[in-house]
Amino acid sequence: MDKRWWILGAMGAILGVILLDETVVGVALPTIQKEIGLSALGAHWVVNIYLLVLAALSGAAGRFGDIVGTRVLVVAGLLIFGLSSAVGGFATDGTMLIIARLAQGLGAAIIFPLSLVLVSMSFKPEERGMALGIYGAIGTSFLALGPLVGGLLTEYLSWRWVFWINPPIVLVVAAVTWRFWRDPPHGVEGSFDWGGLLLMVGGLALTVFAIMEGPERGWSRPDVLIPLCLGVTMLALFVFWELRAIPPLIAVALFANPTFAAANLIVLLAQFVKIATFVFGAMYFQTKVGLSPLMSGVALLPAVAPPMLMATFAGKAADRHGTRAPSLWGVSGTFVGISAMAIGMGLGVTLLVYAGLLIWGIAVSYLFVPPQRAVMMSVPPQMQGQAGGIVLSSQLLGGTMGMAICSTIFATTGAFAAVFWHTAAVAGVVLIYGYLALERPAQTG
């Protein structure tokens, strides 16, 4: 078999493991919380520390891959992810589990942007939409299994197995990558932007900490207000720093292109909605509907099963129609689906919640594949790692901000419907911006 297909299969599989990890942990979270004595806020940190590290470091990994090459970095990331997964399964308290999740985030931050680069660079430009569609389909096949696998493992074995299933797959992917991938001869010379990295990581960490802790500690307390103000200031300084840095950690200037900016915003929305659905949806089914972990996993299948088929269609649609139409289809479907879930939760009509899950499940592939294609096609080969890091940083920032904001809304209101109404409002804003900003087919060709 052609080595590019080995790479595509391996990268799709590791994408799937990381996506599986998100959905599995979401279903297992109520059980984990009970067994090791986590508070509600601590349980949310188990999810968000992983997403925060991913969002903060993916851009850096993409840039570092452009400088030193991707082969060694990908394998190192795989080994970090696999080892920390094993440690997470042995966690005896919340602190140990959160530290293991932080290390998982570090490994995944290396893998995520560079896996996209390996797939993109293995195929010709006219085949990339198809390749990314297959890549997404493999990954979302794992995603579709996540709630069911998480429910089965949690109910019949132990929640610890949601972590222990990762290392064997990781070892196989590492072996395939080492055997079949060779870095291209071109490279990028230059220093690494450590100042930009410090500002970005510090800004994100402090801002997310304040948003997560605000409802419990109190928004007027200095230990919330000071981190919030400092975090926002550091993020603003990061933008100014990157506009002047040579070379930048993240090419912020690329966001001057409206299509590039809109595509990244749509990917951010996708992860925001995904976290809201798989974490708070699983909690809703277990705490309000009274389902077991297994049956709550089954209940989420309408959202995760359709992407197994739709990712490939989304890739073909992107190749045929460009970015604008497929992306707007996805955002529109997301707005309708999440609104239906909010109405169903508010009225106690579970059937309407299922309908909303299904609508969103059909739409979600169009939030990933067409925008990813637009981003990767808009930069030269030597900036593929940078572009991959940016789009995946946008995706993961959506996850960590989604978890922080949804946790805050839920802690304040105690209502699942409020979480999903706010999520639908975010989708509505992105739909308006995307309609105005995305280039039309006649302009993109």
Backbone torsions as a table, in degrees:
resi	resn	phi	psi	omega
1	MET	NA	139.4	178.0
2	ASP	-53.7	136.0	-175.2
3	LYS	-61.7	-26.2	-180.0
4	ARG	-65.8	-30.0	177.5
5	TRP	-74.8	-32.5	172.6
6	TRP	-61.4	-45.3	179.5
7	ILE	-63.1	-45.0	179.3
8	LEU	-59.5	-45.5	-180.0
9	GLY	-64.0	-42.1	-178.8
10	ALA	-66.9	-43.7	-179.0
11	MET	-69.5	-36.4	175.0
12	GLY	-63.8	-38.0	-179.9
13	ALA	-66.0	-43.0	-178.0
14	ILE	-73.0	-33.5	171.0
15	LEU	-58.0	-42.5	179.5
16	GLY	-62.8	-40.2	178.7
17	VAL	-61.7	-41.8	-179.1
18	ILE	-69.1	-40.1	176.1
19	LEU	-67.1	-40.2	176.7
20	LEU	-59.0	-40.3	-179.1
21	ASP	-61.5	-38.7	178.8
22	GLU	-63.8	-49.4	-174.7
23	THR	-74.4	-36.4	178.7
24	VAL	-62.6	-46.7	-178.5
25	VAL	-64.2	-37.6	179.2
26	GLY	-59.8	-43.7	180.0
27	VAL	-70.1	-37.2	-176.7
28	ALA	-80.5	-12.0	-170.2
29	LEU	-57.4	-45.9	178.4
30	PRO	-58.8	-37.4	178.8
31	THR	-70.2	-43.3	176.9
32	ILE	-58.2	-43.8	-178.8
33	GLN	-58.2	-42.6	-178.7
34	LYS	-71.5	-42.7	-170.9
35	GLU	-73.2	-33.9	-178.6
36	ILE	-112.4	12.8	171.2
37	GLY	71.1	37.6	178.3
38	LEU	-81.0	142.0	168.9
39	SER	-71.9	169.2	177.8
40	ALA	-60.5	-41.0	179.0
41	LEU	-67.1	-41.0	177.5
42	GLY	-61.4	-39.4	178.3
43	ALA	-62.9	-39.6	178.5
44	HIS	-68.1	-31.6	176.0
45	TRP	-67.4	-28.9	175.9
46	VAL	-58.5	-38.2	176.6
47	VAL	-78.2	-46.0	-166.8
48	ASN	-80.8	-25.6	177.7
49	ILE	-64.8	-36.2	176.2
50	TYR	-63.4	-48.0	-179.0
51	LEU	-67.6	-36.2	-179.3
52	LEU	-64.4	-46.5	179.1
53	VAL	-64.5	-40.4	176.5
54	LEU	-57.5	-50.0	-176.8
55	ALA	-65.4	-38.7	-174.7
56	ALA	-73.9	-31.1	-170.2
57	LEU	-111.1	-9.2	-178.2
58	SER	-62.9	-41.3	178.8
59	GLY	-62.6	-40.1	178.5
60	ALA	-64.6	-39.7	179.6
61	ALA	-64.7	-39.3	177.9
62	GLY	-62.1	-45.2	178.9
63	ARG	-65.1	-43.2	-179.4
64	PHE	-64.4	-35.6	176.5
65	GLY	-64.6	-36.2	176.0
66	ASP	-62.3	-32.9	-175.6
67	ILE	-82.4	-51.4	-170.5
68	VAL	-103.7	-9.2	-177.8
69	GLY	103.0	157.9	-171.1
70	THR	-96.9	-25.2	-169.8
71	ARG	-61.6	-54.0	-178.6
72	VAL	-66.0	-39.6	-178.7
73	LEU	-64.2	-42.4	180.0
74	VAL	-62.5	-46.0	-179.2
75	VAL	-64.7	-40.6	177.1
76	ALA	-61.9	-44.1	178.0
77	GLY	-61.0	-39.6	178.3
78	LEU	-61.8	-44.3	-178.6
79	LEU	-67.4	-39.0	176.5
80	ILE	-62.4	-44.3	-179.1
81	PHE	-63.5	-44.1	-178.7
82	GLY	-66.0	-43.9	-179.4
83	LEU	-65.3	-44.0	-179.4
84	SER	-67.8	-30.3	175.2
85	SER	-63.4	-42.9	178.1
86	ALA	-61.9	-44.1	179.4
87	VAL	-62.8	-42.0	178.7
88	GLY	-56.9	-36.9	179.1
89	GLY	-66.8	-23.0	179.4
90	PHE	-95.7	4.9	-175.5
91	ALA	-59.0	135.5	179.4
92	THR	-107.3	-11.0	177.5
93	ASP	-151.6	174.3	-175.8
94	GLY	-64.3	-37.9	-178.6
95	THR	-62.0	-46.6	-179.8
96	MET	-62.5	-40.7	-179.0
97	LEU	-68.1	-41.5	-179.5
98	ILE	-65.6	-38.7	177.2
99	ILE	-65.0	-41.3	177.4
100	ALA	-63.0	-39.1	178.5
101	ARG	-67.0	-35.5	175.2
102	LEU	-60.3	-45.5	179.3
103	ALA	-65.9	-36.9	174.1
104	GLN	-58.6	-42.5	178.6
105	GLY	-61.4	-38.6	177.6
106	LEU	-62.3	-47.9	178.5
107	GLY	-62.5	-44.0	-179.0
108	ALA	-67.2	-31.8	178.4
109	ALA	-63.9	-31.2	175.5
110	ILE	-75.3	-43.2	-174.4
111	ILE	-69.5	-45.0	-169.0
112	PHE	-55.9	-58.7	-177.0
113	PRO	-68.3	-35.4	-175.3
114	LEU	-76.4	-26.5	174.8
115	SER	-65.4	-39.2	176.7
116	LEU	-64.3	-39.3	177.9
117	VAL	-62.7	-46.7	-178.2
118	LEU	-59.7	-42.2	178.9
119	VAL	-67.1	-47.2	-177.0
120	SER	-61.8	-42.5	-176.1
121	MET	-80.2	-11.9	178.8
122	SER	-82.6	-13.2	-175.3
123	PHE	-124.6	154.2	177.4
124	LYS	-67.2	155.6	-177.9
125	PRO	-53.2	-39.8	-177.4
126	GLU	-73.7	-9.4	179.6
127	GLU	-107.1	-2.9	-172.0
128	ARG	-68.8	-35.9	177.1
129	GLY	-60.1	-44.3	177.0
130	MET	-62.2	-45.9	-178.2
131	ALA	-63.6	-44.1	179.0
132	LEU	-66.4	-31.7	175.9
133	GLY	-64.9	-43.0	177.6
134	ILE	-66.4	-43.8	176.7
135	TYR	-54.4	-47.0	178.4
136	GLY	-67.2	-35.9	-179.4
137	ALA	-66.4	-41.2	177.1
138	ILE	-62.3	-47.4	-179.5
139	GLY	-61.3	-44.4	-177.4
140	THR	-75.0	-18.0	171.7
141	SER	-64.7	-42.4	173.9
142	PHE	-63.5	-42.4	179.3
143	LEU	-57.6	-42.0	-179.4
144	ALA	-63.2	-33.1	179.5
145	LEU	-78.8	-18.4	-172.6
146	GLY	-53.9	-56.1	-179.2
147	PRO	-60.1	-40.1	-179.5
148	LEU	-68.3	-45.9	178.8
149	VAL	-62.7	-43.9	178.9
150	GLY	-60.0	-42.5	178.6
151	GLY	-65.5	-43.4	179.0
152	LEU	-62.0	-49.4	-178.1
153	LEU	-64.2	-43.1	-177.2
154	THR	-67.3	-40.5	-174.2
155	GLU	-81.1	-34.7	-172.5
156	TYR	-109.5	-19.0	176.5
157	LEU	-119.5	-90.8	178.4
158	SER	-165.4	152.9	175.8
159	TRP	-60.7	-22.2	-178.4
160	ARG	-62.4	-27.6	-179.2
161	TRP	-71.0	-15.5	175.9
162	VAL	-67.3	-21.0	174.3
163	PHE	-94.9	-36.4	-174.7
164	TRP	-72.5	-14.5	177.4
165	ILE	-76.5	-13.1	-175.8
166	ASN	-75.3	-46.7	-171.1
167	PRO	-55.5	-42.5	180.0
168	PRO	-60.9	-41.1	179.1
169	ILE	-66.0	-41.0	-179.8
170	VAL	-59.7	-41.8	-179.4
171	LEU	-63.9	-40.4	178.7
172	VAL	-64.9	-45.1	-179.8
173	VAL	-63.4	-39.8	178.3
174	ALA	-61.8	-41.4	179.5
175	ALA	-64.9	-43.1	178.9
176	VAL	-63.7	-44.0	-179.7
177	THR	-61.8	-46.3	-179.1
178	TRP	-64.2	-33.9	-176.9
179	ARG	-78.6	-39.6	-167.5
180	PHE	-109.3	-16.6	-177.0
181	TRP	-98.8	133.7	171.0
182	ARG	-127.8	132.9	179.7
183	ASP	-64.9	142.5	177.0
184	PRO	-64.1	158.0	-174.8
185	PRO	-65.7	-29.0	-178.7
186	HIS	-75.2	155.7	178.5
187	GLY	-149.0	176.8	179.1
188	VAL	-120.0	121.9	178.6
189	GLU	-93.1	153.8	177.2
190	GLY	139.5	168.1	-178.8
191	SER	-82.5	163.3	178.7
192	PHE	-93.1	139.8	-174.9
193	ASP	-84.4	78.9	-178.3
194	TRP	-69.0	-34.1	177.8
195	GLY	-62.5	-43.2	176.9
196	GLY	-63.2	-40.5	178.9
197	LEU	-61.6	-44.2	-179.9
198	LEU	-61.8	-44.6	179.7
199	LEU	-64.5	-42.0	-178.0
200	MET	-68.0	-49.4	-178.0
201	VAL	-64.2	-46.1	179.8
202	GLY	-63.3	-43.5	-179.6
203	GLY	-63.3	-46.4	179.2
204	LEU	-64.7	-45.4	-177.0
205	ALA	-61.5	-47.1	-178.4
206	LEU	-67.1	-40.3	-179.3
207	THR	-66.5	-46.2	179.7
208	VAL	-65.5	-40.7	177.2
209	PHE	-56.0	-47.6	-178.0
210	ALA	-63.7	-43.3	-179.1
211	ILE	-65.5	-40.8	-179.5
212	MET	-69.5	-41.3	-173.1
213	GLU	-87.2	-17.8	-175.3
214	GLY	-52.9	-49.7	-177.4
215	PRO	-61.8	-35.0	-177.0
216	GLU	-82.6	-42.8	-177.0
217	ARG	-82.0	-32.1	-174.7
218	GLY	109.5	129.2	-173.0
219	TRP	-69.9	-20.8	-177.3
220	SER	-89.3	-4.1	-178.4
221	ARG	-74.8	144.6	179.6
222	PRO	-59.5	-33.6	-178.3
223	ASP	-75.0	-0.4	170.1
224	VAL	-110.5	-46.8	-177.3
225	LEU	-64.4	-43.3	-177.9
226	ILE	-64.6	-49.0	176.5
227	PRO	-60.4	-37.4	-179.6
228	LEU	-63.6	-50.0	-179.2
229	CYS	-64.7	-41.9	180.0
230	LEU	-65.9	-41.2	179.7
231	GLY	-63.4	-46.0	179.3
232	VAL	-63.2	-40.5	178.8
233	THR	-63.0	-42.5	180.0
234	MET	-65.3	-37.0	178.3
235	LEU	-67.8	-38.4	176.1
236	ALA	-64.8	-42.7	177.0
237	LEU	-63.5	-33.7	178.5
238	PHE	-60.4	-42.7	179.7
239	VAL	-62.2	-47.3	179.4
240	PHE	-63.6	-40.1	179.4
241	TRP	-61.3	-45.7	-176.1
242	GLU	-68.7	-29.8	178.1
243	LEU	-67.7	-20.7	-177.6
244	ARG	-110.9	-14.4	-176.4
245	ALA	-70.5	142.0	176.4
246	ILE	-133.5	108.6	-7.4
247	PRO	-84.2	155.3	-179.1
248	PRO	-78.6	154.1	172.6
249	LEU	-66.3	-46.8	176.1
250	ILE	-128.6	126.1	-176.6
251	ALA	-74.7	79.8	-177.6
252	VAL	-57.7	-30.7	-178.8
253	ALA	-59.9	-23.9	178.6
254	LEU	-61.6	-25.4	-178.8
255	PHE	-72.4	-7.1	173.3
256	ALA	-67.2	-22.2	174.4
257	ASN	-77.3	115.7	-175.6
258	PRO	-58.5	-37.7	-179.9
259	THR	-67.1	-42.5	177.1
260	PHE	-59.4	-45.4	-179.6
261	ALA	-64.6	-45.2	-178.4
262	ALA	-66.0	-40.3	179.2
263	ALA	-61.3	-42.6	178.5
264	ASN	-66.8	-37.2	178.8
265	LEU	-65.4	-37.0	178.9
266	ILE	-67.1	-40.8	176.9
267	VAL	-64.1	-39.0	175.7
268	LEU	-59.8	-44.0	177.9
269	LEU	-59.1	-42.0	-177.3
270	ALA	-57.1	-45.0	-178.2
271	GLN	-74.7	-34.0	175.5
272	PHE	-56.9	-49.5	-178.0
273	VAL	-68.4	-37.8	-178.5
274	LYS	-62.4	-43.8	179.3
275	ILE	-65.2	-43.8	177.8
276	ALA	-57.8	-42.3	-176.1
277	THR	-70.7	-49.2	-171.8
278	PHE	-80.5	-26.8	177.0
279	VAL	-88.4	-55.2	-175.3
280	PHE	-80.8	-26.5	172.7
281	GLY	-65.3	-44.2	177.9
282	ALA	-63.2	-41.5	177.6
283	MET	-63.3	-40.1	179.5
284	TYR	-60.2	-48.1	-177.0
285	PHE	-65.9	-32.9	-178.9
286	GLN	-83.1	-37.4	-174.3
287	THR	-94.3	-29.1	-177.6
288	LYS	-102.2	-42.3	-179.3
289	VAL	-86.7	-23.1	177.3
290	GLY	85.2	24.1	-179.8
291	LEU	-82.4	155.3	173.8
292	SER	-74.4	167.8	175.7
293	PRO	-54.9	-41.4	-180.0
294	LEU	-63.7	-48.3	-176.3
295	MET	-71.7	-27.9	174.4
296	SER	-68.7	-33.8	173.5
297	GLY	-63.7	-42.2	177.2
298	VAL	-63.2	-38.4	-178.3
299	ALA	-63.4	-28.5	-179.8
300	LEU	-84.0	-7.2	-177.6
301	LEU	-58.5	-33.8	176.6
302	PRO	-57.4	-24.3	179.6
303	ALA	-86.9	-28.2	-172.0
304	VAL	-107.9	-16.2	178.6
305	ALA	-75.0	-43.7	-177.5
306	PRO	-56.8	-37.1	-179.7
307	PRO	-60.4	-20.0	176.4
308	MET	-57.7	-34.2	178.7
309	LEU	-97.9	-36.5	-169.5
310	MET	-76.1	-23.1	-178.1
311	ALA	-61.2	-41.8	178.9
312	THR	-66.3	-42.0	177.0
313	PHE	-62.1	-38.5	179.4
314	ALA	-64.4	-40.0	177.4
315	GLY	-63.3	-43.6	178.5
316	LYS	-66.3	-38.0	178.6
317	ALA	-64.4	-37.2	178.6
318	ALA	-66.8	-41.0	177.6
319	ASP	-64.2	-35.3	-174.4
320	ARG	-85.8	-42.9	-171.0
321	HIS	-110.4	-4.9	-174.9
322	GLY	83.1	-162.9	-171.8
323	THR	-88.4	-38.7	-166.9
324	ARG	-58.8	-60.8	-173.5
325	ALA	-62.9	-51.5	179.7
326	PRO	-60.2	-37.6	179.9
327	SER	-65.6	-43.2	179.7
328	LEU	-68.3	-32.3	173.0
329	TRP	-58.7	-46.2	-177.1
330	GLY	-64.0	-44.1	-179.0
331	VAL	-67.3	-39.9	178.8
332	SER	-63.0	-45.2	178.3
333	GLY	-63.0	-35.8	177.8
334	THR	-64.5	-45.3	179.4
335	PHE	-59.4	-45.2	-179.4
336	VAL	-65.7	-45.9	-176.7
337	GLY	-65.0	-45.5	-178.7
338	ILE	-69.1	-35.5	175.8
339	SER	-62.5	-41.1	177.9
340	ALA	-62.6	-39.6	177.9
341	MET	-64.2	-41.9	179.7
342	ALA	-62.6	-43.4	178.6
343	ILE	-63.5	-45.1	-179.6
344	GLY	-61.3	-42.3	179.2
345	MET	-67.7	-39.5	179.9
346	GLY	-65.3	-37.2	-177.8
347	LEU	-92.6	-8.4	-176.7
348	GLY	74.2	26.8	180.0
349	VAL	-101.9	94.9	-173.4
350	THR	-64.7	-32.7	179.7
351	LEU	-60.1	-37.3	178.3
352	LEU	-68.8	-33.6	175.0
353	VAL	-63.0	-43.6	178.2
354	TYR	-62.2	-41.3	179.1
355	ALA	-62.1	-42.4	177.6
356	GLY	-62.9	-40.9	176.8
357	LEU	-59.5	-42.2	-178.9
358	LEU	-66.5	-44.2	179.7
359	ILE	-60.9	-45.2	179.3
360	TRP	-66.2	-38.1	178.6
361	GLY	-60.6	-34.9	177.0
362	ILE	-72.3	-35.9	-174.1
363	ALA	-81.1	-25.9	-164.9
364	VAL	-63.8	-33.5	-179.6
365	SER	-62.6	-29.6	179.2
366	TYR	-76.3	-8.3	173.9
367	LEU	-87.9	-14.7	-176.3
368	PHE	-108.2	-60.3	-168.1
369	VAL	-66.0	-53.2	-179.7
370	PRO	-60.2	-45.5	177.6
371	PRO	-64.7	-38.5	177.6
372	GLN	-61.1	-41.5	178.7
373	ARG	-62.1	-43.1	-179.2
374	ALA	-61.3	-42.5	-179.4
375	VAL	-65.6	-47.6	-175.6
376	MET	-69.9	-28.2	179.4
377	MET	-81.0	-10.3	-172.7
378	SER	-94.1	-0.8	-177.5
379	VAL	-127.6	156.8	178.0
380	PRO	-72.9	165.9	-176.5
381	PRO	-54.5	-38.4	-176.8
382	GLN	-72.1	-6.7	176.7
383	MET	-113.2	14.1	-179.9
384	GLN	-61.8	-41.3	178.2
385	GLY	-63.3	-41.4	178.2
386	GLN	-61.8	-46.6	-180.0
387	ALA	-64.3	-42.4	177.5
388	GLY	-61.3	-40.4	178.2
389	GLY	-64.9	-39.7	-178.8
390	ILE	-66.3	-49.2	-176.2
391	VAL	-66.1	-35.7	179.1
392	LEU	-78.5	-29.2	171.6
393	SER	-63.6	-40.3	176.9
394	SER	-61.6	-45.0	179.2
395	GLN	-59.4	-48.5	-174.4
396	LEU	-76.5	-29.2	171.9
397	LEU	-62.6	-37.7	175.1
398	GLY	-59.2	-38.8	179.0
399	GLY	-67.4	-49.1	-176.4
400	THR	-70.0	-38.2	176.2
401	MET	-70.2	-36.4	177.0
402	GLY	-61.9	-43.9	178.9
403	MET	-64.4	-42.7	-179.4
404	ALA	-65.3	-46.9	-177.0
405	ILE	-68.9	-44.6	-179.7
406	CYS	-65.5	-37.8	176.7
407	SER	-61.8	-41.7	179.2
408	THR	-64.0	-45.1	179.6
409	ILE	-62.3	-43.4	-178.5
410	PHE	-68.4	-39.7	178.6
411	ALA	-65.2	-32.1	-178.0
412	THR	-80.2	-41.4	-173.5
413	THR	-102.6	-27.8	-174.8
414	GLY	69.0	14.7	-174.4
415	ALA	-119.5	124.8	176.8
416	PHE	-66.4	-35.0	-180.0
417	ALA	-60.6	-37.8	179.6
418	ALA	-63.1	-38.5	177.6
419	VAL	-58.8	-45.3	-175.0
420	PHE	-79.6	-27.1	173.9
421	TRP	-66.4	-41.3	177.6
422	HIS	-66.0	-37.4	177.5
423	THR	-64.8	-41.0	177.0
424	ALA	-63.3	-36.5	178.5
425	ALA	-63.8	-40.0	176.5
426	VAL	-60.9	-43.0	178.8
427	ALA	-62.4	-38.5	178.8
428	GLY	-63.6	-40.8	178.2
429	VAL	-64.8	-43.6	179.4
430	VAL	-64.4	-37.0	178.3
431	LEU	-61.2	-44.5	179.5
432	ILE	-63.9	-46.7	-179.0
433	TYR	-64.5	-42.2	179.6
434	GLY	-62.6	-40.1	178.3
435	TYR	-61.4	-39.1	-177.9
436	LEU	-79.9	-31.7	-168.7
437	ALA	-98.6	-33.5	-174.3
438	LEU	-68.0	136.1	179.1
439	GLU	-67.4	148.3	-180.0
440	ARG	-86.0	156.1	-175.7
441	PRO	-52.8	-36.4	-178.6
442	ALA	-62.5	-27.9	-179.2
443	GLN	-86.1	-34.5	-176.7
444	THR	-87.2	-18.4	-177.8
445	GLY	81.8	NA	NA
